[in-house]
């Protein structure tokens, strides 16, 4: 028997959820709460296997108490709000499932409760679409970042700088003087100047600022 905490500011919704779950052979409602603060208190004391959590509530909404609830219970968000930002925030915040009112029937609700109680995830169609879009967006960002790094690497190879010349330019980019660079790299100041001269020639620039901008690809 799965112990369930129902959290919703609408008493009619709470009554409907209790009536359905208490009639099953798999779950029972051990407490109800109409706001986030009372939800946390019940979760801390009762440690229910699953908490059905609404978002829009007085005193403390679902998102604001999600992190603390997840310390004591598995959270299945049950709300009418399918806003992509909210769905993403709830899932990142630790919710194991997200159901949108009107997008599921009683049988799916019970399956979701059972799945979440076992450490699995359950998403209704709108929430699943948001999750998939977030994964794709992250993959696109990572791919773009890799391509940028590869492009920068190819540019540096094309520029023909030696590793030591790159070391010197890197410290120039940090605002260090020739003397400070010499101390950092354990070189003479004259050697640092020679490296910079060679770098200027390869980069076809005439000063330190232009060299750094050219080397970092901003020019």
Secondary structure, 3 states (H helix, E strand, C coil): CEEEEEECCCHHHHHHHHHHHCCCCCEEEEEEECEHHHHHHHHHHHCCCEEEECCCCECCCHHHHHHHHCCCCEEEEEECCCCHHHHHHHHHHCCCEEEECCCCCHHHHHHHHHHHHCCCCEECHHHHHHHHHHHHHHHHHHHHHHHHHHHHHHHHHHHCCCHHHHHHHHHHHCCCCHHHHHHHHCCCHHHHHHHHHHHHHHHCCCCHHHHHHHHCCCC
